Amino acid sequence: MIVDRRSVERSGAVTEFGRPLTVLGATLAEGDSAPPFTLEWLPSPADEVREIELSSTAGEVRLLHVVHSVDTPVCNRGLHRFDQMNTSLPDDVHVYTVSMDLPYAQARLNRSEGVQHRALSAHRNEDFGRDYGVLIREWRLLQRSVFVIDREDRIVYAEYVTDQLQEPDYEAAVAAARGGGGTLGFGAQGV
């Protein structure tokens, strides 16, 4: 029997303040093909919203830092931490922070706080959340997680953070991105 990855429900897969939450979508593993996505990016509050697709970044290494909202303290710390680490990465490694925030809010925050890497919005639908196994049903927000996608669109690193008050393993994610496709497996809190 073939199971639709998007219809999988993982009860208690994440917690916040000890409260179990349900995540929609099956987890991805090292070696899986990265699901295609179409997310929105607003370069600055005065620009037009643009679409960024997995295919539009082909041939590059992508580090996706997935968060609830760029406005929450833990997510905001992660946004800044990856932004700092991004300066030491090779030119073909691109860091993106993905959330359900509107692209206008993301652009405003990036501009006001001096964040250089792109924030991508998944607000239009639940596709990214379900395809990457990170959609929290109770909140319609994304589970804190990190994915590194290599130049051939394969997942080479995945970390699904269980306790939503914890930060991801920044160093492991950046090491995977620097490797551009080495076999590093899941992060410390991975599946």
C-alpha positions in Angstrom: 0.0 0.0 0.0 1.4 3.4 -1.0 1.0 6.1 1.6 0.6 9.7 0.6 3.5 11.5 2.4 1.4 14.7 2.7 -1.5 13.0 4.5 0.7 11.5 7.3 -0.1 12.9 10.8 2.6 12.6 13.5 0.9 13.2 16.9 3.2 14.5 19.6 6.0 14.9 17.1 6.8 18.3 18.6 6.2 20.0 21.9 6.1 23.5 23.3 6.1 24.0 27.1 5.5 20.2 27.3 2.3 20.4 25.2 2.3 17.8 22.4 1.4 19.0 18.9 0.7 17.2 15.7 2.8 17.7 12.6 1.4 17.0 9.1 3.5 15.4 6.4 6.1 12.6 6.5 9.7 13.4 7.5 12.4 13.6 4.9 15.6 11.6 5.2 19.1 11.9 3.9 19.2 10.8 0.2 15.5 11.8 -0.4 14.8 14.0 -3.4 13.9 17.5 -2.1 10.3 18.2 -2.8 9.7 21.0 -5.3 8.5 24.2 -3.7 7.3 27.7 -4.7 7.8 30.3 -2.0 7.5 34.1 -2.0 10.3 36.6 -1.5 10.1 40.3 -1.2 13.5 41.9 -1.7 12.4 45.1 0.2 9.1 46.6 1.3 9.1 48.8 -1.8 9.6 45.9 -4.3 7.2 43.4 -5.9 6.8 39.9 -4.4 8.8 37.4 -6.4 8.5 33.6 -6.5 11.5 31.4 -5.6 11.3 27.8 -6.6 13.5 24.9 -5.9 14.2 24.6 -9.6 15.2 28.3 -9.8 18.1 27.6 -7.5 19.3 24.4 -9.3 23.0 23.8 -9.1 23.4 25.5 -5.8 23.5 24.2 -2.2 20.5 25.4 -0.3 20.2 25.6 3.5 16.6 26.0 4.6 16.2 27.3 8.1 12.5 26.7 8.8 10.8 28.6 11.6 7.3 29.5 13.1 7.7 33.2 12.6 10.6 35.6 12.3 9.0 37.6 15.1 9.3 35.0 17.9 12.5 35.2 20.1 13.9 31.7 19.3 13.2 32.0 15.6 14.7 35.5 15.5 17.9 34.3 17.2 18.2 31.5 14.6 17.6 34.0 11.8 20.5 36.2 13.0 22.8 33.2 13.8 22.5 31.8 10.3 22.9 35.3 8.9 26.2 35.6 10.7 27.4 32.1 9.6 26.3 32.8 6.0 29.2 35.2 5.6 31.7 32.4 5.8 30.0 30.0 3.4 31.1 29.4 -0.2 29.4 31.5 -2.9 27.2 28.7 -4.2 25.7 28.0 -0.7 22.5 30.0 -0.1 20.8 30.3 3.2 17.0 30.9 3.3 14.8 31.3 6.3 11.3 29.9 5.6 8.2 30.8 7.6 4.5 31.3 7.2 4.9 35.1 7.8 3.8 37.4 5.0 6.6 38.5 2.7 6.0 42.1 3.7 6.7 41.4 7.4 9.8 39.4 6.5 11.2 42.2 4.3 10.4 44.8 6.9 12.2 42.8 9.6 15.2 42.0 7.4 15.6 45.6 6.5 15.2 46.9 10.1 17.5 44.3 11.6 20.1 44.2 8.8 19.6 40.6 7.8 21.2 39.8 4.5 20.0 36.3 3.5 16.6 35.8 2.0 13.4 35.1 4.0 10.9 33.1 2.0 7.2 33.0 2.8 5.1 29.8 2.7 1.9 31.7 3.6 -0.1 31.1 0.4 -0.8 27.4 1.1 0.3 24.4 3.2 2.3 22.7 0.4 5.8 23.4 1.7 4.8 22.4 5.2 3.2 19.1 4.2 5.9 18.2 1.6 8.7 18.8 4.1 6.8 17.3 7.0 6.9 20.5 9.1 3.3 21.8 9.2 2.0 22.0 12.8 -1.7 21.4 12.6 -2.8 23.2 15.7 -1.0 26.5 14.8 -0.8 26.4 10.9 2.8 27.3 11.4 6.0 25.4 10.5 8.1 23.2 12.9 11.5 24.5 13.6 13.8 22.5 11.3 16.8 22.7 9.0 17.3 21.1 5.6 20.4 21.2 3.4 19.7 20.4 -0.2 22.7 19.6 -2.5 23.3 20.7 -6.1 21.4 17.6 -7.4 18.3 18.5 -5.3 18.9 15.7 -2.7 18.4 16.1 1.0 21.9 15.8 2.6 20.9 17.0 6.1 17.6 17.2 8.0 17.0 18.3 11.5 13.5 18.3 12.9 13.7 20.1 16.3 11.3 18.3 18.7 11.1 20.9 21.5 10.0 24.2 19.9 11.8 26.2 22.5 15.2 24.8 21.5 17.4 26.0 18.6 18.7 23.8 15.9 22.3 22.5 15.6 23.8 25.4 13.6 27.3 24.0 13.3 26.1 20.7 11.9 23.8 22.3 9.4 26.6 24.7 8.2 29.1 21.8 8.0 26.6 19.9 5.8 26.2 23.0 3.6 30.0 23.5 3.3 30.3 19.8 2.3 27.8 20.5 -0.5 26.6 17.0 -0.3 28.6 14.9 2.1 27.0 12.1 4.0 26.4 13.7 7.4 23.0 12.4 8.4 20.5 13.9 10.7 21.1 16.5 13.3 21.1 15.7 17.0 17.4 16.1 17.3 16.6 14.5 14.0 14.2 11.7 13.2 
